[in-house]
Amino acid sequence: MTVKLGKSLFAALIMSSVWAASSVAQNGSQNEDVAPEAATGFHQRKAASGKEFMAVSAHPLATAAAYDILAQGGSAVDASIAAQLVLGLVEPQSSGLGGGAFMMSWNEKNQTLVEYDGRETAPATVDQNHFLREDGKTMSFFRAIVGGYAVGVPGLVKMLELAHQRDGYLPWKTLFQPAIKIARDGFRVTPRLHMLLKRIPKVAEREAITQYFFTEDKQPLPVGHLLKNPDYADTLLAISEQGSKAFYEGDIAKAIVETVQNDPKVPGKLSLDDMKNYRAILRDPVCGPFMEYIACGAALPSSGGLTVLNILGILEVQNLKHLSPDSSEFVHQFGEANKLAFADRNRYMADPAFVDVPVEAFLTKEYWRSRASLVKPHSTLERFP
């Protein structure tokens, strides 16, 4: 089928690229304007349980989609795919077809845990100086990420397809139906989406984003506004019928590449060959001990799994079981452990295809004790040796 791509799809693609790229902090700084997603306040914790199955996501529409897939006999991977496709529509600031993802899947029968790596990759013509100015200094944060310049090869669709091929139960096409319906019928703008559009005004510099997410007077769409995205529905329909090839080759790929390369302010280097040559990767997760458990997370090039294991390890060797999680003492220890783990993340962790990272050295009690020794009960760390 031939898919006509409209500006609303491009807006969603650019939005997912903007917020995905912003996960790289500028000179280590984090504030409301440059954090990957600005904070929108605290919410009461919710609890749920299920006797046979359950689904949890960041948006009720995505949770409902996943639940329905499980109720039809789908696997956890099937449900995750359905939820992700909805999240790409209703929470474009967090994820989407234009970005990448990691997924872990547990096979109870074989007692195996696998990781699917769909991380975005740099275009083939990008080198280590890509985010440097002519004088050798780092580009400003928003100069680097808003527009085509920071767009990498999106990996999400390939990763979802690989996971479905290995762990899916229901037909691929079935998993797309909830998101397609919501895209055509519309969804209500949430307080979080509205607030993020308001707090990061730079996203409104591109016409496609302005037309999709903003009113005629350039204000973020109000909370509760019914937002429809028929272009996203058409794109999902094509992928559901033709597989990932519909996204990485043909009309959709051409439209994405043309948008990136022809950005009016900061064109990028994404090419059709980059799109066609992308491959998702099957990896072993990174795992380590925590109390009586084995904790696992996504391995490099995701820094999340190893960073969380380091936080847990530093906390464990401090023997904090006597502290309440709500106490100021525990919050202090937790915050300091986060500082140390993220300092090591920023210094050592990178794509293993290009950098040797001492993963095993991180996962030792000796290392955790050495880091925990830096934490003091009545002072905070300002420097991170």
C-alpha positions as CSV (number, residue, x, y, z in Angstrom):
1,M,0.0,0.0,0.0
2,T,1.1,3.6,-0.5
3,V,1.1,5.7,2.7
4,K,0.7,9.4,2.6
5,L,2.6,10.9,5.5
6,G,1.3,14.1,7.0
7,K,2.8,16.6,9.4
8,S,1.4,15.0,12.5
9,L,3.4,11.9,12.0
10,F,6.6,13.9,11.4
11,A,5.8,15.8,14.6
12,A,5.6,12.6,16.6
13,L,8.9,11.4,15.0
14,I,10.7,14.6,15.8
15,M,9.3,14.8,19.3
16,S,10.5,11.3,20.1
17,S,13.9,12.2,18.7
18,V,14.1,15.4,20.7
19,W,13.4,13.9,24.0
20,A,15.4,10.7,23.3
21,A,18.4,12.8,22.3
22,S,18.0,14.9,25.4
23,S,19.0,12.0,27.6
24,V,22.5,13.0,27.0
25,A,23.2,15.8,29.5
26,Q,25.0,18.9,28.5
27,N,28.2,19.1,30.5
28,G,26.6,17.0,33.2
29,S,24.0,19.6,34.0
30,Q,20.4,18.8,34.7
31,N,17.6,21.3,35.1
32,E,14.0,21.8,34.1
33,D,14.9,22.9,30.6
34,V,17.4,20.3,29.6
35,A,16.4,17.2,31.5
36,P,15.1,14.4,29.3
37,E,11.6,15.0,30.7
38,A,10.9,17.8,33.1
39,A,9.3,16.9,36.4
40,T,5.5,17.5,36.6
41,G,5.0,16.8,40.3
42,F,4.5,13.9,42.6
43,H,1.6,11.5,42.5
44,Q,0.1,9.1,45.0
45,R,1.6,5.6,44.6
46,K,-0.9,3.1,43.2
47,A,-1.0,-0.6,43.9
48,A,-2.6,-3.4,41.9
49,S,-2.5,-7.2,41.8
50,G,-3.7,-9.9,39.4
51,K,-4.3,-13.6,39.9
52,E,-3.7,-14.7,36.2
53,F,-2.1,-11.7,34.5
54,M,-1.7,-7.9,34.7
55,A,-0.4,-5.1,32.6
56,V,1.2,-1.9,33.8
57,S,2.2,1.2,31.8
58,A,2.5,5.0,32.0
59,H,-0.9,5.6,30.4
60,P,-4.3,4.0,31.0
61,L,-5.0,3.6,27.3
62,A,-1.7,1.7,26.8
63,T,-2.5,-0.5,29.9
64,A,-5.9,-1.3,28.5
65,A,-4.4,-2.3,25.1
66,A,-1.9,-4.6,26.8
67,Y,-4.6,-6.1,29.0
68,D,-6.8,-6.8,26.1
69,I,-4.0,-8.6,24.2
70,L,-3.2,-10.8,27.3
71,A,-6.9,-11.6,27.6
72,Q,-6.9,-12.8,24.0
73,G,-4.1,-15.2,24.9
74,G,-1.2,-13.1,23.9
75,S,2.3,-13.3,25.4
76,A,3.9,-10.7,27.6
77,V,5.8,-9.6,24.5
78,D,2.6,-9.3,22.5
79,A,1.1,-7.1,25.3
80,S,4.3,-5.0,25.5
81,I,4.2,-4.3,21.7
82,A,0.6,-3.2,21.9
83,A,1.3,-0.9,24.8
84,Q,4.3,0.6,23.2
85,L,2.5,1.5,20.0
86,V,-0.2,3.3,22.0
87,L,2.4,5.0,24.2
88,G,4.1,6.3,21.0
89,L,0.9,8.1,20.3
90,V,-0.3,9.3,23.7
91,E,3.2,10.0,25.2
92,P,5.3,11.1,22.3
93,Q,7.6,13.0,24.7
94,S,8.8,9.6,26.1
95,S,9.0,7.2,23.2
96,G,7.8,6.5,19.6
97,L,8.6,5.1,16.2
98,G,11.3,7.7,15.8
99,G,13.4,6.4,18.7
100,G,14.8,3.3,20.2
101,A,14.1,0.9,23.0
102,F,15.3,-2.1,25.0
103,M,13.1,-5.0,26.0
104,M,13.7,-8.0,28.4
105,S,11.7,-11.2,28.1
106,W,11.5,-14.1,30.6
107,N,10.8,-17.6,29.3
108,E,9.3,-19.5,32.2
109,K,9.5,-22.8,30.3
110,N,13.2,-22.5,29.5
111,Q,14.1,-20.4,32.5
112,T,15.9,-18.0,30.3
113,L,16.0,-14.2,30.3
114,V,16.9,-12.4,27.0
115,E,17.3,-8.8,26.1
116,Y,16.3,-7.2,22.8
117,D,18.4,-4.2,21.9
118,G,16.7,-1.7,19.6
119,R,18.9,1.3,20.5
120,E,19.2,4.1,17.9
121,T,22.5,4.1,16.1
122,A,24.4,7.0,14.6
123,P,24.2,7.6,10.8
124,A,27.2,6.0,9.1
125,T,28.7,9.4,8.2
126,V,28.7,10.8,11.7
127,D,32.0,11.0,13.5
128,Q,33.2,11.9,17.0
129,N,33.2,15.6,16.3
130,H,29.5,15.7,15.3
131,F,28.4,17.7,18.4
132,L,31.4,20.1,18.4
133,R,31.4,23.6,17.1
134,E,34.1,24.8,14.7
135,D,36.1,26.1,17.6
136,G,36.1,22.6,19.2
137,K,33.7,23.5,22.0
138,T,30.5,21.6,22.7
139,M,27.3,22.8,21.0
140,S,24.6,24.2,23.1
141,F,22.1,21.6,24.2
142,F,19.1,22.7,22.2
143,R,21.2,23.7,19.2
144,A,22.3,20.0,19.1
145,I,19.1,18.2,19.6
146,V,16.2,20.1,18.2
147,G,15.8,19.3,14.5
148,G,17.4,16.8,12.2
149,Y,21.0,17.1,13.4
150,A,20.7,14.7,16.4
151,V,18.4,12.1,14.7
152,G,19.8,8.6,14.7
153,V,18.5,5.5,13.0
154,P,15.3,4.5,14.8
155,G,15.5,1.0,16.3
156,L,12.1,0.5,17.9
157,V,10.2,-1.1,15.1
158,K,13.0,-3.6,14.2
159,M,13.3,-4.6,17.9
160,L,9.6,-5.1,18.3
161,E,9.5,-7.3,15.3
162,L,12.5,-9.4,16.5
163,A,10.9,-9.9,19.9
164,H,7.6,-10.9,18.3
165,Q,9.3,-13.4,16.0
166,R,10.8,-15.1,19.0
167,D,8.3,-14.7,21.8
168,G,5.0,-13.6,20.2
169,Y,1.8,-15.7,20.2
170,L,-0.8,-13.6,18.5
171,P,-0.5,-12.4,14.8
172,W,1.6,-9.3,14.4
173,K,-1.2,-7.4,12.8
174,T,-3.5,-7.9,15.8
175,L,-1.1,-6.0,18.1
176,F,-1.5,-2.8,16.1
177,Q,-5.3,-2.6,16.2
178,P,-5.6,-0.8,19.6
179,A,-3.2,2.0,18.6
180,I,-4.7,2.4,15.1
181,K,-8.1,2.8,16.6
182,I,-7.0,5.4,19.2
183,A,-5.1,7.3,16.6
184,R,-8.2,7.6,14.4
185,D,-10.7,8.2,17.2
186,G,-8.4,10.5,19.2
187,F,-7.1,10.7,22.7
188,R,-7.2,13.4,25.4
189,V,-4.2,15.5,26.0
190,T,-2.9,14.8,29.5
191,P,-1.6,17.3,32.1
192,R,1.9,15.8,31.7
193,L,2.0,16.2,27.9
194,H,0.6,19.8,28.2
195,M,3.1,20.7,30.9
196,L,6.1,19.4,28.9
197,L,5.1,21.2,25.8
198,K,4.8,24.4,27.9
199,R,8.1,23.9,29.7
200,I,10.2,23.1,26.6
201,P,9.1,25.8,24.1
202,K,12.0,25.0,21.8
203,V,10.0,22.1,20.4
204,A,7.6,24.7,18.8
205,E,10.3,26.0,16.5
206,R,9.4,23.4,13.8
207,E,6.2,23.9,11.8
208,A,5.1,20.2,12.0
209,I,5.3,20.2,15.8
210,T,3.5,23.5,16.0
211,Q,0.6,22.5,13.8
212,Y,0.2,19.2,15.7
213,F,0.7,20.1,19.3
214,F,-0.1,23.8,19.5
215,T,-3.1,26.1,19.0
216,E,-3.3,28.7,16.3
217,D,-1.9,31.3,18.8
218,K,1.1,29.0,19.5
219,Q,-0.1,27.8,22.9
220,P,0.2,24.1,23.9
221,L,-3.0,22.2,23.3
222,P,-5.1,22.4,26.5
223,V,-5.6,19.5,28.9
224,G,-8.5,17.3,27.7
225,H,-8.2,18.4,24.0
226,L,-9.2,15.5,21.7
227,L,-6.1,14.9,19.6
228,K,-6.3,12.7,16.5
229,N,-3.4,11.4,14.4
230,P,-4.6,9.7,11.2
231,D,-1.1,9.8,9.7
232,Y,0.2,7.7,12.6
233,A,-2.7,5.3,12.1
234,D,-1.8,4.9,8.4
235,T,1.8,4.3,9.3
236,L,0.9,1.6,11.8
237,L,-1.4,0.0,9.3
238,A,1.4,-0.3,6.8
239,I,3.8,-1.8,9.4
240,S,1.1,-4.2,10.5
241,E,0.6,-5.5,7.0
242,Q,4.2,-5.4,5.6
243,G,6.3,-5.7,8.7
244,S,9.3,-3.6,9.6
245,K,10.2,-3.3,5.9
246,A,7.4,-0.8,5.5
247,F,9.2,1.5,7.9
248,Y,12.8,1.0,7.0
249,E,12.4,1.0,3.2
250,G,10.0,2.6,0.7
251,D,7.8,5.7,1.1
252,I,8.0,6.0,4.9
253,A,11.8,5.7,5.1
254,K,12.1,8.2,2.2
255,A,9.9,10.7,4.0
256,I,11.8,10.3,7.3
257,V,15.2,10.8,5.6
258,E,14.0,13.8,3.6
259,T,12.6,15.4,6.7
260,V,15.9,14.9,8.6
261,Q,18.2,16.0,5.7
262,N,16.0,19.0,4.8
263,D,15.5,20.4,8.2
264,P,15.5,24.2,7.7
265,K,17.9,25.0,10.6
266,V,20.0,22.0,11.5
267,P,19.8,19.2,8.8
268,G,21.0,15.8,9.8
269,K,22.9,13.0,8.1
270,L,20.4,10.1,8.2
271,S,20.3,8.2,4.9
272,L,18.3,5.5,3.3
273,D,21.2,3.1,3.6
274,D,21.2,3.8,7.4
275,M,17.6,2.9,7.6
276,K,17.8,-0.2,5.4
277,N,20.9,-1.5,7.2
278,Y,19.6,-1.2,10.8
279,R,19.5,-4.5,12.8
280,A,18.1,-5.2,16.2
281,I,20.4,-7.2,18.5
282,L,19.7,-10.1,20.9
283,R,21.8,-9.7,24.0
284,D,22.4,-11.2,27.4
285,P,21.1,-8.9,30.2
286,V,23.5,-7.6,32.8
287,C,22.8,-9.2,36.2
288,G,24.2,-8.9,39.7
289,P,23.5,-9.9,43.3
290,F,21.3,-7.8,45.5
291,M,20.6,-9.3,49.0
292,E,19.0,-12.7,48.4
293,Y,18.1,-11.8,44.8
294,I,19.7,-11.7,41.4
295,A,18.8,-8.4,39.8
296,C,19.0,-7.9,36.0
297,G,18.6,-5.0,33.6
298,A,19.4,-4.0,30.0
299,A,23.1,-4.4,29.2
300,L,25.3,-1.8,27.4
301,P,24.8,0.2,25.3
302,S,22.0,0.9,27.8
303,S,23.6,2.3,30.9
304,G,20.4,1.7,32.9
305,G,20.9,-1.8,34.0
306,L,24.5,-1.4,35.2
307,T,23.8,1.9,36.9
308,V,20.9,0.5,38.9
309,L,23.0,-2.5,39.9
310,N,25.7,-0.1,41.2
311,I,23.1,1.9,43.2
312,L,21.7,-1.3,44.7
313,G,25.2,-2.6,45.5
314,I,26.4,0.6,47.2
315,L,23.2,0.6,49.3
316,E,23.6,-3.1,50.2
317,V,27.1,-2.8,51.5
318,Q,26.0,0.1,53.7
319,N,23.6,-2.3,55.6
320,L,20.7,0.1,55.6
321,K,18.0,-2.5,56.6
322,H,17.4,-0.7,59.9
323,L,16.4,2.5,58.1
324,S,12.9,3.2,57.0
325,P,12.7,4.0,53.2
326,D,10.8,7.2,54.1
327,S,13.4,8.4,56.6
328,S,15.7,11.3,55.9
329,E,18.7,9.1,56.6
330,F,17.7,6.6,53.9
331,V,16.9,9.3,51.4
332,H,20.3,10.9,52.0
333,Q,22.1,7.5,51.5
334,F,20.1,6.8,48.4
335,G,20.8,10.2,46.9
336,E,24.5,9.9,47.5
337,A,24.5,6.3,46.0
338,N,22.8,7.7,42.9
339,K,25.4,10.5,42.6
340,L,28.3,8.0,42.7
341,A,26.7,5.5,40.3
342,F,25.8,8.2,37.8
343,A,29.3,9.7,38.0
344,D,30.7,6.3,37.0
345,R,28.0,6.0,34.3
346,N,29.1,9.3,32.7
347,R,32.8,8.4,33.0
348,Y,32.9,4.8,31.9
349,M,29.8,3.5,30.2
350,A,29.4,3.5,26.5
351,D,28.6,1.4,23.5
352,P,30.6,-1.9,23.8
353,A,31.0,-1.9,20.0
354,F,33.4,1.0,20.4
355,V,34.6,1.2,24.0
356,D,35.8,-1.4,26.4
357,V,33.8,-1.1,29.6
358,P,34.9,-2.9,32.8
359,V,31.5,-4.3,33.5
360,E,32.6,-7.2,35.7
361,A,34.7,-4.8,37.9
362,F,31.6,-2.8,38.6
363,L,29.7,-5.8,39.9
364,T,31.9,-6.6,42.9
365,K,31.4,-6.0,46.6
366,E,35.0,-4.6,46.8
367,Y,34.0,-1.9,44.3
368,W,30.8,-1.1,46.0
369,R,32.5,-0.8,49.4
370,S,35.1,1.6,47.9
371,R,32.3,3.8,46.6
372,A,30.2,3.5,49.7
373,S,33.1,4.6,51.9
374,L,32.8,8.1,50.3
375,V,29.3,8.6,51.6
376,K,29.1,10.6,54.8
377,P,26.0,10.7,57.0
378,H,26.0,14.5,57.6
379,S,27.4,15.9,54.3
380,T,26.8,15.6,50.6
381,L,29.2,14.8,47.8
382,E,30.2,17.7,45.6
383,R,33.1,16.0,43.8
384,F,33.1,12.4,42.6
385,P,36.6,10.8,42.6
